[in-house]
């Protein structure tokens, strides 16, 4: 099992209610919180130096889409669906 398969096995996916990258939608779906509340919290996290935007970018490149494709894996020429 490689890194990307391990990430897929966690079960977290980008939410179908996405505006930009789907991260807030995925968090909302997994946690049961309102999607707009999660979006607000994500935007507020951007006020933290480096952490907010940096963490969002890392999560964005590593979080699978609903079809299990992962942007970083595709960048390296890995699994395509």
PyMOL commands that set and color helices and strands:
alter all, ss='L'
color gray80, all
select helices_A, chain A and resi 3-10+23-31+35-45+51-62+71-75
alter helices_A, ss='H'
color red, helices_A
deselect
rebuild
show_as cartoon
